[in-house]
Amino acid sequence: MVASIVMIPGLGSDAAVWQPTIDALGTDTDCIVGDTLSDTSLPGMAARILMQAPDQFALAGVSMGGMVALEIMRRAPERVTRLALLDTNANTDTSEQRARRESANAAMANAEDLAVLARPAIANMLHPNTSAEVHQQLLDMAVRVGADAYIRQNKAVMARDDLRPVLPTITVPTIIIYGANDQLTPVAYGEQLRDNIRGSTFHIVTDCGHLPPIERPDVVAALLRIWMTNGTHPLR
């Protein structure tokens, strides 16, 4: 039987951020990329994805997608068989983080050329050795998603609830994956997830920044295969 994984993209992203990992997983896995581009809040995104998803599914979210995944765990934990959280953050924004988001939204709203604006931001997200091809894929994605969707998502992230209370309620097999060189969501956030989700496993991906599914898809796919086939969680 082919297993289903619902994959949730991050801020300003679409299915392209997961596509290299999907390709690496091959035909043994039915990968469904959730829609985060149509709603104005993380709960709204979670509700839409639940409507699109099968009755039972494994769940993986990167960055903002991990926040949406935690919203899903709060709303419908009985439907999720396994959870993967990649480079995400369960806390609310600090005042400094909020100020950066507001500045980014203002820049996006006033940008005459999104590619020019996005290029340095993408470079900051990625490991320095990331290929030019991945840089271009992310640049094309940023332009495709557009300023309006980015601003809408960023406001939704700023308005999110504190998701830390969800963590100790999680009882499904959980894998936490972080890029070792993530400058946006440092590894300490992953350690917080590990320490508060009982029985979770924590993996640091070397030579990787904020987006392991597109930076190191072979490594992520290998970790997800193990996660999909390991034994029943001891708390389940």
BALOBA-1460 file (C-alpha; in Angstrom, 3 decimals):
// residues 236
<rec num="1" residu="m" x="0.000" y="0.000" z="0.000"/>
<rec num="2" residu="v" x="1.324" y="3.427" z="-0.971"/>
<rec num="3" residu="a" x="1.651" y="5.741" z="2.029"/>
<rec num="4" residu="s" x="0.282" y="9.305" z="1.870"/>
<rec num="5" residu="i" x="2.288" y="12.286" z="3.083"/>
<rec num="6" residu="v" x="0.739" y="15.740" z="3.172"/>
<rec num="7" residu="m" x="3.570" y="18.233" z="2.727"/>
<rec num="8" residu="i" x="3.149" y="21.888" z="3.655"/>
<rec num="9" residu="p" x="5.322" y="24.616" z="2.084"/>
<rec num="10" residu="g" x="6.782" y="27.579" z="3.923"/>
<rec num="11" residu="l" x="6.330" y="31.322" z="3.650"/>
<rec num="12" residu="g" x="6.296" y="32.579" z="0.075"/>
<rec num="13" residu="s" x="6.561" y="29.017" z="-1.242"/>
<rec num="14" residu="d" x="4.536" y="26.622" z="-3.321"/>
<rec num="15" residu="a" x="4.906" y="22.934" z="-4.183"/>
<rec num="16" residu="a" x="8.292" y="23.561" z="-5.816"/>
<rec num="17" residu="v" x="10.001" y="23.723" z="-2.422"/>
<rec num="18" residu="w" x="9.038" y="20.068" z="-1.799"/>
<rec num="19" residu="q" x="9.377" y="18.771" z="-5.386"/>
<rec num="20" residu="p" x="13.019" y="17.582" z="-5.195"/>
<rec num="21" residu="t" x="12.211" y="15.557" z="-2.072"/>
<rec num="22" residu="i" x="9.069" y="14.184" z="-3.725"/>
<rec num="23" residu="d" x="11.180" y="13.136" z="-6.724"/>
<rec num="24" residu="a" x="13.725" y="11.490" z="-4.419"/>
<rec num="25" residu="l" x="10.990" y="9.547" z="-2.590"/>
<rec num="26" residu="g" x="9.756" y="8.049" z="-5.845"/>
<rec num="27" residu="t" x="6.538" y="6.176" z="-6.442"/>
<rec num="28" residu="d" x="6.384" y="4.388" z="-3.086"/>
<rec num="29" residu="t" x="4.876" y="7.485" z="-1.503"/>
<rec num="30" residu="d" x="1.776" y="9.474" z="-2.440"/>
<rec num="31" residu="c" x="2.830" y="13.067" z="-1.784"/>
<rec num="32" residu="i" x="0.128" y="15.734" z="-1.510"/>
<rec num="33" residu="v" x="1.232" y="19.364" z="-1.221"/>
<rec num="34" residu="g" x="-1.136" y="21.439" z="0.896"/>
<rec num="35" residu="d" x="-2.509" y="24.804" z="-0.217"/>
<rec num="36" residu="t" x="-1.211" y="27.685" z="1.908"/>
<rec num="37" residu="l" x="-1.784" y="30.412" z="-0.682"/>
<rec num="38" residu="s" x="-5.548" y="30.922" z="-0.318"/>
<rec num="39" residu="d" x="-6.105" y="31.861" z="3.338"/>
<rec num="40" residu="t" x="-5.384" y="34.753" z="5.678"/>
<rec num="41" residu="s" x="-4.541" y="32.800" z="8.852"/>
<rec num="42" residu="l" x="-2.682" y="29.679" z="9.885"/>
<rec num="43" residu="p" x="-5.906" y="28.102" z="11.247"/>
<rec num="44" residu="g" x="-7.525" y="28.821" z="7.878"/>
<rec num="45" residu="m" x="-4.655" y="27.104" z="6.067"/>
<rec num="46" residu="a" x="-4.921" y="24.139" z="8.446"/>
<rec num="47" residu="a" x="-8.671" y="23.819" z="7.864"/>
<rec num="48" residu="r" x="-8.251" y="23.924" z="4.086"/>
<rec num="49" residu="i" x="-5.526" y="21.280" z="4.120"/>
<rec num="50" residu="l" x="-7.655" y="19.027" z="6.311"/>
<rec num="51" residu="m" x="-10.463" y="19.295" z="3.760"/>
<rec num="52" residu="q" x="-8.052" y="18.300" z="0.974"/>
<rec num="53" residu="a" x="-6.303" y="15.485" z="2.849"/>
<rec num="54" residu="p" x="-7.175" y="11.785" z="3.117"/>
<rec num="55" residu="d" x="-8.832" y="10.508" z="6.291"/>
<rec num="56" residu="q" x="-5.444" y="9.325" z="7.601"/>
<rec num="57" residu="f" x="-2.085" y="10.728" z="6.534"/>
<rec num="58" residu="a" x="1.479" y="11.430" z="7.525"/>
<rec num="59" residu="l" x="2.220" y="15.144" z="7.825"/>
<rec num="60" residu="a" x="5.358" y="17.143" z="7.030"/>
<rec num="61" residu="g" x="5.817" y="20.916" z="7.226"/>
<rec num="62" residu="v" x="8.795" y="23.169" z="6.584"/>
<rec num="63" residu="s" x="9.182" y="26.638" z="8.153"/>
<rec num="64" residu="m" x="5.714" y="28.258" z="8.157"/>
<rec num="65" residu="g" x="4.436" y="24.880" z="6.977"/>
<rec num="66" residu="g" x="5.588" y="23.408" z="10.267"/>
<rec num="67" residu="m" x="3.496" y="25.979" z="12.109"/>
<rec num="68" residu="v" x="0.484" y="24.974" z="10.020"/>
<rec num="69" residu="a" x="1.263" y="21.322" z="10.778"/>
<rec num="70" residu="l" x="1.132" y="22.099" z="14.503"/>
<rec num="71" residu="e" x="-2.242" y="23.800" z="13.957"/>
<rec num="72" residu="i" x="-3.418" y="20.581" z="12.321"/>
<rec num="73" residu="m" x="-2.149" y="18.603" z="15.315"/>
<rec num="74" residu="r" x="-4.204" y="20.860" z="17.555"/>
<rec num="75" residu="r" x="-7.353" y="20.510" z="15.428"/>
<rec num="76" residu="a" x="-7.320" y="16.911" z="14.207"/>
<rec num="77" residu="p" x="-4.558" y="14.824" z="15.817"/>
<rec num="78" residu="e" x="-6.559" y="11.624" z="15.277"/>
<rec num="79" residu="r" x="-6.099" y="11.954" z="11.502"/>
<rec num="80" residu="v" x="-2.306" y="12.254" z="11.569"/>
<rec num="81" residu="t" x="-0.277" y="9.035" z="11.696"/>
<rec num="82" residu="r" x="3.204" y="10.598" z="11.757"/>
<rec num="83" residu="l" x="4.656" y="14.105" z="11.962"/>
<rec num="84" residu="a" x="7.773" y="15.672" z="10.421"/>
<rec num="85" residu="l" x="8.783" y="19.214" z="11.383"/>
<rec num="86" residu="l" x="11.517" y="20.945" z="9.398"/>
<rec num="87" residu="d" x="13.161" y="24.254" z="10.357"/>
<rec num="88" residu="t" x="10.117" y="25.616" z="12.118"/>
<rec num="89" residu="n" x="9.326" y="27.523" z="15.311"/>
<rec num="90" residu="a" x="6.547" y="26.896" z="17.830"/>
<rec num="91" residu="n" x="6.995" y="30.245" z="19.604"/>
<rec num="92" residu="t" x="5.294" y="33.544" z="18.843"/>
<rec num="93" residu="d" x="7.446" y="36.235" z="17.237"/>
<rec num="94" residu="t" x="9.774" y="38.369" z="19.285"/>
<rec num="95" residu="s" x="9.479" y="42.123" z="18.800"/>
<rec num="96" residu="e" x="12.610" y="41.991" z="16.627"/>
<rec num="97" residu="q" x="11.175" y="39.233" z="14.437"/>
<rec num="98" residu="r" x="7.911" y="41.129" z="14.082"/>
<rec num="99" residu="a" x="9.760" y="44.275" z="13.050"/>
<rec num="100" residu="r" x="11.662" y="42.320" z="10.386"/>
<rec num="101" residu="r" x="8.423" y="40.881" z="9.027"/>
<rec num="102" residu="e" x="6.789" y="44.296" z="8.858"/>
<rec num="103" residu="s" x="9.838" y="45.673" z="7.060"/>
<rec num="104" residu="a" x="9.772" y="42.770" z="4.600"/>
<rec num="105" residu="n" x="6.074" y="43.327" z="3.918"/>
<rec num="106" residu="a" x="6.646" y="47.019" z="3.243"/>
<rec num="107" residu="a" x="9.482" y="46.196" z="0.848"/>
<rec num="108" residu="m" x="7.350" y="43.620" z="-0.965"/>
<rec num="109" residu="a" x="4.437" y="46.044" z="-1.268"/>
<rec num="110" residu="n" x="6.666" y="48.672" z="-2.866"/>
<rec num="111" residu="a" x="8.877" y="46.434" z="-4.992"/>
<rec num="112" residu="e" x="9.058" y="47.193" z="-8.689"/>
<rec num="113" residu="d" x="11.028" y="44.007" z="-9.405"/>
<rec num="114" residu="l" x="10.397" y="41.064" z="-7.079"/>
<rec num="115" residu="a" x="13.367" y="39.144" z="-8.442"/>
<rec num="116" residu="v" x="15.776" y="41.912" z="-7.474"/>
<rec num="117" residu="l" x="14.248" y="42.098" z="-3.987"/>
<rec num="118" residu="a" x="14.107" y="38.332" z="-3.461"/>
<rec num="119" residu="r" x="17.607" y="37.418" z="-4.602"/>
<rec num="120" residu="p" x="19.546" y="38.504" z="-1.457"/>
<rec num="121" residu="a" x="16.816" y="37.153" z="0.854"/>
<rec num="122" residu="i" x="17.051" y="33.753" z="-0.840"/>
<rec num="123" residu="a" x="20.848" y="33.771" z="-0.545"/>
<rec num="124" residu="n" x="20.474" y="34.433" z="3.186"/>
<rec num="125" residu="m" x="18.186" y="31.406" z="3.550"/>
<rec num="126" residu="l" x="20.494" y="28.927" z="1.860"/>
<rec num="127" residu="h" x="23.833" y="27.331" z="2.639"/>
<rec num="128" residu="p" x="26.649" y="29.104" z="0.749"/>
<rec num="129" residu="n" x="27.391" y="25.960" z="-1.271"/>
<rec num="130" residu="t" x="23.824" y="25.614" z="-2.556"/>
<rec num="131" residu="s" x="23.769" y="25.343" z="-6.341"/>
<rec num="132" residu="a" x="22.824" y="28.152" z="-8.687"/>
<rec num="133" residu="e" x="20.010" y="25.920" z="-9.956"/>
<rec num="134" residu="v" x="18.349" y="25.843" z="-6.514"/>
<rec num="135" residu="h" x="18.779" y="29.614" z="-6.169"/>
<rec num="136" residu="q" x="17.018" y="30.053" z="-9.506"/>
<rec num="137" residu="q" x="14.208" y="27.638" z="-8.610"/>
<rec num="138" residu="l" x="13.516" y="29.602" z="-5.428"/>
<rec num="139" residu="l" x="13.728" y="32.910" z="-7.261"/>
<rec num="140" residu="d" x="11.224" y="31.713" z="-9.865"/>
<rec num="141" residu="m" x="8.980" y="30.479" z="-7.060"/>
<rec num="142" residu="a" x="9.099" y="33.822" z="-5.216"/>
<rec num="143" residu="v" x="8.074" y="35.674" z="-8.363"/>
<rec num="144" residu="r" x="5.357" y="33.103" z="-9.116"/>
<rec num="145" residu="v" x="3.853" y="33.278" z="-5.610"/>
<rec num="146" residu="g" x="3.966" y="37.074" z="-5.729"/>
<rec num="147" residu="a" x="3.935" y="39.941" z="-3.264"/>
<rec num="148" residu="d" x="0.265" y="39.769" z="-2.270"/>
<rec num="149" residu="a" x="0.429" y="36.133" z="-1.157"/>
<rec num="150" residu="y" x="3.737" y="36.700" z="0.633"/>
<rec num="151" residu="i" x="2.356" y="39.652" z="2.585"/>
<rec num="152" residu="r" x="-0.837" y="37.774" z="3.434"/>
<rec num="153" residu="q" x="1.124" y="34.786" z="4.709"/>
<rec num="154" residu="n" x="3.578" y="36.928" z="6.662"/>
<rec num="155" residu="k" x="0.681" y="38.660" z="8.431"/>
<rec num="156" residu="a" x="-0.789" y="35.247" z="9.235"/>
<rec num="157" residu="v" x="2.514" y="34.146" z="10.747"/>
<rec num="158" residu="m" x="2.747" y="37.333" z="12.825"/>
<rec num="159" residu="a" x="-0.770" y="36.725" z="14.171"/>
<rec num="160" residu="r" x="-0.184" y="33.070" z="15.084"/>
<rec num="161" residu="d" x="-0.913" y="31.625" z="18.501"/>
<rec num="162" residu="d" x="1.777" y="30.284" z="20.782"/>
<rec num="163" residu="l" x="2.046" y="26.705" z="19.504"/>
<rec num="164" residu="r" x="4.221" y="25.384" z="22.337"/>
<rec num="165" residu="p" x="1.220" y="23.965" z="24.271"/>
<rec num="166" residu="v" x="0.565" y="21.630" z="21.317"/>
<rec num="167" residu="l" x="3.972" y="19.971" z="21.593"/>
<rec num="168" residu="p" x="3.433" y="17.760" z="24.691"/>
<rec num="169" residu="t" x="0.082" y="16.557" z="23.288"/>
<rec num="170" residu="i" x="1.743" y="14.948" z="20.246"/>
<rec num="171" residu="t" x="1.800" y="11.145" z="20.502"/>
<rec num="172" residu="v" x="2.577" y="10.045" z="16.931"/>
<rec num="173" residu="p" x="6.078" y="9.184" z="15.654"/>
<rec num="174" residu="t" x="7.729" y="12.564" z="15.122"/>
<rec num="175" residu="i" x="10.917" y="13.451" z="13.280"/>
<rec num="176" residu="i" x="12.495" y="16.898" z="13.548"/>
<rec num="177" residu="i" x="14.883" y="17.932" z="10.761"/>
<rec num="178" residu="y" x="16.953" y="21.117" z="10.759"/>
<rec num="179" residu="g" x="19.583" y="22.579" z="8.481"/>
<rec num="180" residu="a" x="22.815" y="22.997" z="10.438"/>
<rec num="181" residu="n" x="23.390" y="26.449" z="8.958"/>
<rec num="182" residu="d" x="19.858" y="27.847" z="9.187"/>
<rec num="183" residu="q" x="20.174" y="31.587" z="9.894"/>
<rec num="184" residu="l" x="16.398" y="32.239" z="10.058"/>
<rec num="185" residu="t" x="15.327" y="29.448" z="12.415"/>
<rec num="186" residu="p" x="18.418" y="28.321" z="14.316"/>
<rec num="187" residu="v" x="18.876" y="24.755" z="15.530"/>
<rec num="188" residu="a" x="17.924" y="25.814" z="19.084"/>
<rec num="189" residu="y" x="14.284" y="25.950" z="17.944"/>
<rec num="190" residu="g" x="14.564" y="22.337" z="16.828"/>
<rec num="191" residu="e" x="16.033" y="21.374" z="20.176"/>
<rec num="192" residu="q" x="13.016" y="22.987" z="21.842"/>
<rec num="193" residu="l" x="10.697" y="20.834" z="19.714"/>
<rec num="194" residu="r" x="12.699" y="17.708" z="20.540"/>
<rec num="195" residu="d" x="12.619" y="18.441" z="24.253"/>
<rec num="196" residu="n" x="8.841" y="18.964" z="24.297"/>
<rec num="197" residu="i" x="7.624" y="16.208" z="21.939"/>
<rec num="198" residu="r" x="8.079" y="12.944" z="23.781"/>
<rec num="199" residu="g" x="9.813" y="10.199" z="21.832"/>
<rec num="200" residu="s" x="10.719" y="12.482" z="18.911"/>
<rec num="201" residu="t" x="13.920" y="12.049" z="16.914"/>
<rec num="202" residu="f" x="16.112" y="15.002" z="15.927"/>
<rec num="203" residu="h" x="18.352" y="15.192" z="12.867"/>
<rec num="204" residu="i" x="20.697" y="18.009" z="11.834"/>
<rec num="205" residu="v" x="21.451" y="18.136" z="8.103"/>
<rec num="206" residu="t" x="24.968" y="19.351" z="7.384"/>
<rec num="207" residu="d" x="25.766" y="21.887" z="4.652"/>
<rec num="208" residu="c" x="22.153" y="23.049" z="4.700"/>
<rec num="209" residu="g" x="20.319" y="26.276" z="5.459"/>
<rec num="210" residu="h" x="16.630" y="26.952" z="6.037"/>
<rec num="211" residu="l" x="15.099" y="24.731" z="3.342"/>
<rec num="212" residu="p" x="16.284" y="21.102" z="3.549"/>
<rec num="213" residu="p" x="13.568" y="19.759" z="1.179"/>
<rec num="214" residu="i" x="15.116" y="21.631" z="-1.758"/>
<rec num="215" residu="e" x="18.707" y="22.057" z="-0.539"/>
<rec num="216" residu="r" x="19.336" y="18.433" z="0.534"/>
<rec num="217" residu="p" x="16.417" y="16.433" z="-0.886"/>
<rec num="218" residu="d" x="18.227" y="13.083" z="-0.930"/>
<rec num="219" residu="v" x="19.017" y="13.366" z="2.776"/>
<rec num="220" residu="v" x="15.475" y="14.474" z="3.633"/>
<rec num="221" residu="a" x="13.943" y="11.690" z="1.541"/>
<rec num="222" residu="a" x="16.147" y="9.089" z="3.254"/>
<rec num="223" residu="l" x="15.113" y="10.370" z="6.693"/>
<rec num="224" residu="l" x="11.439" y="10.400" z="5.690"/>
<rec num="225" residu="r" x="11.649" y="6.801" z="4.442"/>
<rec num="226" residu="i" x="12.925" y="5.693" z="7.850"/>
<rec num="227" residu="w" x="10.239" y="7.788" z="9.555"/>
<rec num="228" residu="m" x="7.517" y="6.225" z="7.410"/>
<rec num="229" residu="t" x="8.600" y="2.646" z="8.123"/>
<rec num="230" residu="n" x="9.735" y="2.654" z="11.757"/>
<rec num="231" residu="g" x="7.775" y="0.984" z="14.544"/>
<rec num="232" residu="t" x="4.739" y="2.244" z="16.398"/>
<rec num="233" residu="h" x="5.365" y="5.195" z="18.703"/>
<rec num="234" residu="p" x="5.607" y="3.979" z="22.315"/>
<rec num="235" residu="l" x="2.964" y="6.499" z="23.419"/>
<rec num="236" residu="r" x="0.468" y="5.596" z="20.731"/>
